[in-house]
Amino acid sequence: MRNGMKSLFAGISLLAFGASASAQELTIFWAEWDPANYLQELVNEYEAETGVMVTVETTPWQDFQTKAFTEFNARGSAYDMVVGDSQWLGAASEAGHYVDLTDFFNEHNLNEVMAPATVKYYAEYPANSGKYWAIPAEGDAVGWAYRKDWFEDPKEMEAFKAKYGYDLAPPTTWAQMRDIAEFFHRPDENRYGIAIYTDNSYDGLVMGVENAIFSYGGELGNYETYEVDGIINSEQNVKALEMYRELYDYTPPGWAKTFFVENNQAITENLAAMSMNYFAFFPALVNEASNPNAEVTGFFANPEGPDGDQFAALGGQGISIVSYSENKEEAMKFLEWFIQDDVQKRWAELGGYTAHAKTLESEEFRNATPYNEAFYQTMFKVKDFWATPEYAELLIQMNQRIYPYIVGGEGSAKEALDALAADWKATFEKYNRYE
């Protein structure tokens, strides 16, 4: 984490934008993780170009939302910009915490500059409204790591083909992933089939399940009309939840409260053949200092469902200007710099997960790391959770309904999703979402 000492500059000419202004100092608020460190490196280059100091102030993930909204609700000016979660868009825009960036978005044609899915989920609210509140900044989504040495062992390949009738390789469908998880699940050898998200304290489990739901052709609801009955509890979603429950049977022991840390450990500690995780946590898996199996770790995009649908749960964030900032004009100039092609390329080089379409599509980017190709494929096929102001309640309700079924085997998938549909409908009625 970098929290540089703040200092004051005055009377610096902003040559990069051909305009003169009194010197400014900008603060961007984000969670404490490696991408924030990469962003600080990037904005140091902005300071070198313009003389404007930009500090990336961070706080641990568990405090991030609380600290941000405490400052927002107090109409405080501590932060000029925030790299906020996509789920914040509804609450922050409806409460007036974010500057409307629609004109900026359209002026710079960001609908085409950024990957379409990142525009839809990081920037736009309400859904399909053409109103934008953030610039896609840190792209992220769920992908998979796997043990190449286990998959490519000739004896394993022979045994797998004899049992399942097709070649052992990274799965292209959820059905294949289930077969591979079953095949490698060998508790007597302390070897297990798969590691998935199960932590229900925030969004881990829900994000994990979304990978199945979206790839099975399902949706969480109609984000424009708030209709949920018949959608969240659809036949596709029931089958997706049943598949996720089945995969849980092939996880290592004690896997009932796991998220990104444990899922990386499943690879580094020789526990599982495959492991779900956000791409943002894959750099540690190609580093021999943090993964003794780095040379034999591979990556693949979330597989497709039974009807050919292929999507992944969105992570990542957009960068927004805080309405109460005293430096909004300077913040807008920073965003003009940030969206430039060469800056987005540099952002990717430093380790940031760009949402910039041209950079994502370049051969240079796709070949830069062992996981970039899977990331490229994924960022054009992502979907997200509800972004309405009441999203936190919806998240809690989903956790409460699906967790007992997945990790405890209680009831059925249909019962869990029917109950969730009723919960969500009642919540939307409470907030007068239905006309």
C-alpha positions in Angstrom: 0.0 0.0 0.0 1.2 3.4 -0.9 0.0 6.4 1.1 2.3 9.2 -0.1 2.7 12.3 2.1 0.6 15.1 0.8 2.1 18.4 -0.3 0.8 21.6 -1.8 1.7 22.9 -5.3 0.7 26.3 -6.7 0.7 28.0 -10.1 1.6 25.0 -12.2 0.7 25.2 -15.9 -1.2 22.1 -17.0 0.6 21.8 -20.3 -0.8 18.4 -21.0 -4.3 19.9 -21.5 -3.2 23.2 -22.9 -4.7 25.1 -20.0 -3.4 27.0 -17.1 -4.8 26.4 -13.6 -3.9 26.7 -10.0 -2.1 23.6 -8.9 -4.2 20.8 -7.4 -3.8 17.7 -5.4 -6.2 14.8 -6.0 -7.1 11.9 -3.7 -8.5 8.6 -5.1 -10.0 6.3 -2.6 -9.8 2.5 -3.1 -9.5 -0.8 -1.3 -6.1 -2.0 -0.1 -4.8 -4.5 -2.7 -2.2 -4.8 -5.4 -4.2 -3.0 -8.1 -4.3 0.1 -5.9 -0.5 0.0 -5.7 -0.3 -0.3 -9.5 -2.6 2.7 -9.8 -0.4 4.7 -7.5 2.5 3.9 -9.9 0.4 5.0 -12.8 -0.7 8.3 -11.3 2.9 9.1 -10.3 3.4 9.4 -14.1 0.5 11.8 -14.3 2.2 13.9 -11.7 5.4 13.9 -13.7 3.5 15.1 -16.8 1.3 17.7 -15.1 2.7 18.6 -11.7 -0.6 17.5 -10.1 0.0 15.1 -7.2 -2.5 12.2 -7.0 -2.6 10.1 -3.9 -4.3 6.7 -3.9 -5.6 6.4 -0.4 -6.5 2.8 0.7 -8.3 1.0 3.4 -8.8 -2.8 4.0 -11.6 -4.4 1.9 -13.7 -5.1 4.9 -13.8 -1.4 5.7 -14.0 0.0 2.2 -17.7 0.4 1.7 -18.4 1.6 5.2 -15.7 4.2 5.1 -16.6 5.4 1.7 -20.3 5.9 2.4 -19.7 7.4 5.8 -17.7 10.1 4.0 -20.4 10.4 1.2 -23.3 10.7 3.7 -21.4 13.4 5.5 -20.9 15.2 2.2 -17.2 15.2 3.0 -14.5 16.3 0.5 -11.7 14.0 1.6 -11.9 12.0 -1.6 -12.0 13.5 -5.1 -12.5 10.2 -6.8 -13.4 6.7 -5.7 -12.8 3.4 -7.4 -16.1 2.0 -6.2 -17.8 -1.4 -6.6 -20.3 -1.8 -9.4 -23.0 -2.5 -6.9 -22.6 1.0 -5.5 -23.9 2.7 -8.7 -27.5 2.8 -7.7 -27.0 4.0 -4.1 -24.3 6.5 -4.9 -26.1 8.0 -7.9 -29.6 8.2 -6.4 -28.2 9.8 -3.3 -26.2 12.4 -5.3 -22.8 11.2 -4.2 -21.4 10.7 -7.8 -21.0 13.3 -10.5 -23.0 12.5 -13.6 -20.5 11.6 -16.3 -22.9 11.0 -19.1 -21.7 14.0 -21.2 -18.1 13.0 -20.6 -18.9 9.4 -21.6 -20.6 10.4 -24.8 -18.0 13.1 -25.7 -15.2 10.5 -25.6 -17.3 7.7 -27.1 -16.5 5.4 -24.2 -19.3 3.0 -25.2 -16.9 1.8 -27.9 -13.6 2.6 -26.3 -14.3 0.3 -23.3 -15.4 -3.3 -23.5 -19.2 -3.2 -23.7 -19.9 -5.4 -20.7 -17.8 -3.2 -18.5 -19.7 -0.1 -19.6 -23.0 -1.8 -18.8 -22.0 -2.9 -15.3 -19.3 -0.5 -14.1 -20.7 2.7 -15.5 -24.4 2.7 -16.4 -27.3 3.2 -14.0 -30.3 2.6 -14.2 -29.9 -0.4 -16.6 -30.2 0.7 -20.3 -30.8 4.3 -19.3 -27.8 5.9 -21.1 -26.8 7.5 -17.8 -23.2 7.0 -16.7 -21.6 7.6 -13.3 -18.1 5.9 -13.6 -15.3 5.2 -16.1 -14.5 1.4 -16.3 -11.2 1.2 -14.4 -10.2 -2.1 -12.9 -11.7 -4.9 -15.0 -12.1 -8.2 -13.2 -14.1 -11.4 -13.4 -14.1 -15.0 -12.3 -11.8 -17.5 -14.1 -10.2 -20.7 -13.2 -6.7 -22.0 -12.4 -5.7 -25.7 -12.8 -2.8 -28.0 -12.3 -1.4 -28.6 -15.8 0.9 -31.4 -14.4 -2.1 -33.4 -13.1 -4.0 -32.9 -16.4 -1.0 -33.8 -18.6 0.1 -36.9 -16.7 -0.1 -39.7 -19.3 -1.5 -42.2 -16.8 -4.1 -39.7 -15.7 -5.0 -39.0 -19.3 -5.4 -42.7 -20.1 -7.5 -43.4 -17.0 -9.7 -40.4 -17.6 -10.4 -41.3 -21.2 -11.2 -44.9 -20.3 -13.8 -43.7 -17.7 -15.4 -40.7 -19.5 -14.8 -41.4 -23.2 -13.1 -38.1 -24.0 -9.7 -36.5 -23.6 -8.6 -34.9 -20.3 -8.2 -31.2 -20.9 -9.3 -27.9 -19.4 -13.1 -28.1 -19.4 -15.1 -26.2 -22.0 -18.5 -27.1 -20.4 -19.7 -27.3 -16.8 -20.5 -31.0 -17.4 -16.9 -31.6 -18.2 -15.8 -29.7 -15.2 -18.0 -31.9 -13.0 -16.4 -35.0 -14.6 -12.9 -33.7 -14.0 -13.7 -32.7 -10.4 -15.0 -36.2 -9.7 -12.0 -37.9 -11.4 -9.4 -36.0 -9.3 -11.3 -36.3 -6.1 -9.2 -38.7 -4.0 -9.5 -37.9 -0.3 -7.3 -40.9 0.6 -4.4 -39.2 -1.3 -5.3 -35.7 0.1 -6.1 -34.7 -3.5 -9.4 -33.1 -4.4 -11.3 -32.2 -7.5 -12.2 -28.5 -7.3 -12.2 -25.4 -5.2 -15.2 -23.0 -5.4 -16.4 -20.0 -3.5 -18.6 -20.7 -0.5 -18.1 -17.7 1.9 -21.5 -16.2 2.6 -20.3 -13.3 4.7 -20.5 -10.9 1.7 -20.5 -11.7 -2.0 -18.2 -14.7 -2.4 -20.8 -17.5 -2.6 -23.2 -15.4 -4.6 -20.5 -14.5 -7.1 -19.5 -18.1 -7.4 -23.0 -19.3 -8.0 -23.5 -16.6 -10.6 -20.9 -18.2 -12.8 -23.2 -21.3 -13.1 -26.4 -19.3 -13.3 -25.3 -17.1 -16.1 -23.7 -19.9 -18.1 -26.8 -22.0 -17.7 -28.7 -19.3 -19.5 -30.3 -17.9 -16.4 -30.6 -14.4 -15.0 -31.1 -12.9 -11.5 -34.1 -10.8 -12.6 -35.2 -8.0 -14.9 -33.0 -5.1 -13.9 -35.4 -2.6 -15.6 -38.8 -3.8 -14.2 -37.5 -5.6 -11.0 -39.4 -8.7 -12.0 -37.9 -11.8 -10.3 -40.5 -14.5 -10.0 -40.0 -17.0 -12.8 -36.5 -15.6 -13.4 -34.4 -16.2 -10.3 -36.2 -19.4 -9.8 -36.2 -20.5 -13.4 -35.5 -24.1 -14.5 -32.1 -23.0 -15.8 -31.2 -21.5 -12.4 -32.4 -24.6 -10.5 -30.1 -26.8 -12.7 -27.2 -24.3 -12.2 -27.6 -24.4 -8.4 -27.8 -28.2 -8.4 -24.5 -28.3 -10.4 -22.8 -25.9 -8.0 -24.0 -28.1 -5.1 -22.6 -31.2 -6.8 -19.3 -29.5 -7.3 -19.2 -28.7 -3.6 -19.1 -32.5 -3.0 -15.6 -32.6 -4.7 -14.0 -29.7 -2.7 -11.3 -30.2 0.0 -12.5 -30.8 3.6 -13.5 -27.7 5.5 -14.4 -25.8 2.4 -17.6 -24.3 3.7 -16.4 -20.7 4.2 -13.9 -20.1 1.4 -13.1 -17.2 -0.8 -10.1 -15.9 -2.8 -7.4 -16.7 -0.2 -8.3 -20.3 0.2 -8.9 -20.8 -3.5 -5.4 -19.8 -4.3 -4.1 -22.0 -1.5 -5.9 -24.9 -3.2 -3.4 -24.6 -6.0 -0.3 -23.6 -4.0 -0.8 -26.4 -1.5 -1.6 -29.2 -3.9 -5.1 -29.6 -2.8 -7.3 -29.3 -5.9 -7.1 -29.9 -9.6 -9.1 -26.7 -10.4 -9.8 -23.6 -8.5 -12.2 -20.7 -9.1 -11.0 -17.2 -8.4 -11.0 -13.6 -9.6 -8.3 -12.8 -12.2 -7.0 -10.1 -9.9 -5.6 -12.9 -7.6 -3.9 -14.9 -10.4 -0.6 -12.9 -10.4 0.3 -14.7 -7.2 -0.1 -18.0 -8.9 2.5 -17.3 -11.6 5.0 -16.0 -9.1 7.3 -18.8 -7.9 7.8 -17.0 -4.6 4.1 -17.3 -3.7 3.3 -20.5 -5.7 5.8 -23.4 -5.7 3.6 -24.8 -8.6 3.8 -21.7 -10.7 5.4 -23.5 -13.7 2.6 -26.1 -13.8 -0.3 -23.8 -13.2 -2.6 -23.0 -16.1 -5.8 -20.9 -16.5 -9.0 -21.1 -18.4 -12.2 -19.0 -18.8 -15.5 -20.0 -17.1 -16.9 -22.9 -19.2 -20.2 -22.8 -21.1 -23.4 -24.3 -19.9 -25.6 -27.0 -21.4 -27.0 -24.7 -24.1 -23.8 -23.0 -25.1 -24.2 -19.9 -23.0 -20.9 -18.7 -21.6 -20.7 -15.9 -19.1 -18.8 -15.1 -15.9 -19.5 -13.1 -12.7 -18.1 -9.6 -12.9 -15.7 -8.2 -10.4 -13.7 -5.0 -10.7 -14.7 -1.4 -10.4 -15.2 1.9 -12.2 -13.7 5.2 -11.1 -16.2 8.0 -10.2 -15.9 11.7 -9.3 -17.3 12.4 -5.8 -19.9 15.2 -5.9 -18.5 16.8 -2.8 -14.9 17.1 -4.1 -13.5 20.7 -4.3 -11.5 19.6 -7.3 -14.0 18.3 -9.7 -12.6 20.1 -12.7 -9.2 18.8 -12.0 -10.6 15.3 -11.5 -12.3 15.5 -14.9 -8.9 16.4 -16.5 -7.4 13.4 -14.8 -10.1 11.1 -16.3 -9.3 12.6 -19.7 -5.7 11.5 -19.2 -6.7 8.1 -17.8 -8.8 7.0 -20.8 -6.1 7.7 -23.4 -5.0 4.6 -25.4 -1.3 4.9 -24.3 -2.3 5.3 -20.6 -4.6 2.3 -20.7 -1.8 0.3 -22.3 0.5 1.4 -19.5 -2.1 0.6 -16.9 -2.1 -3.0 -18.2 1.7 -3.2 -18.3 1.8 -2.2 -14.6 -0.6 -5.0 -13.7 -3.9 -3.1 -13.8 -6.8 -5.0 -15.4 -7.7 -2.6 -18.1 -11.3 -2.5 -19.5 -10.0 -0.8 -22.6 -11.2 -2.8 -25.6 -8.3 -2.0 -27.9 -5.8 -3.0 -25.3 -7.6 -6.2 -24.4 -7.8 -7.3 -28.0 -4.1 -6.7 -28.7 -1.8 -9.7 -29.2 0.7 -8.0 -26.9 -1.8 -8.0 -24.0 -3.2 -11.4 -24.6 0.3 -13.0 -24.6 1.7 -10.9 -21.7 0.8 -13.5 -18.9 -0.4 -17.1 -18.8 -3.9 -15.8 -17.7 -4.4 -12.8 -20.0 -5.9 -14.8 -22.8 -8.6 -16.2 -20.5 -9.1 -12.7 -19.1 -9.5 -11.3 -22.6 -12.1 -13.9 -23.4 -14.0 -13.3 -20.2 -14.3 -9.5 -20.1 -16.6 -9.6 -23.2 -18.8 -12.1 -21.5 -19.5 -10.8 -18.0 -22.7 -10.2 -16.0 -23.2 -8.6 -12.6 -25.4 -8.6 -9.5 -28.1 -6.0 -8.9 -26.8 -2.4 -8.7 -30.0 -1.0 -7.0 -29.6 0.9 -3.7 -31.0 -2.0 -1.8 -28.5 -4.5 -3.3 -27.0 -5.3 0.2 -30.4 -6.6 1.4 -30.7 -8.7 -1.8 -27.3 -10.1 -1.3 -28.0 -11.1 2.3 -31.2 -12.7 1.3 -29.6 -14.7 -1.5 -26.8 -15.9 0.9 -29.4 -17.0 3.5 -31.4 -19.0 0.9 -28.7 -20.8 -1.1 -26.0 -21.4 1.6 -27.9 -24.0 3.6 -28.6 -25.9 0.4 -25.1 -25.8 -1.1 -23.0 -26.6 2.0 -25.5 -28.3 4.1 -27.7 -30.1 1.5 -30.8 -28.7 3.1 -34.0 -28.8 1.0 -33.8 -28.5 -2.8 -32.5 -26.0 -5.2 -36.0 -25.2 -6.4 -37.2 -24.6 -2.8 -34.2 -22.3 -2.1 -34.8 -20.2 -5.3 -38.6 -20.1 -4.8 -38.1 -18.6 -1.4 -35.5 -16.2 -2.7 -37.9 -15.0 -5.4 -40.4 -14.2 -2.6 -37.8 -12.4 -0.6 -36.7 -10.2 -3.4 -40.2 -9.4 -4.5 -41.0 -8.3 -1.0 -37.9 -6.2 -0.8 -38.7 -4.4 -4.1 -42.2 -3.8 -2.9 -40.9 -2.3 0.3 -38.8 0.2 -1.7 -41.7 0.9 -4.2 -39.8 -0.4 -7.2 -43.0 -1.6 -8.8 -45.2 1.0 -10.5 
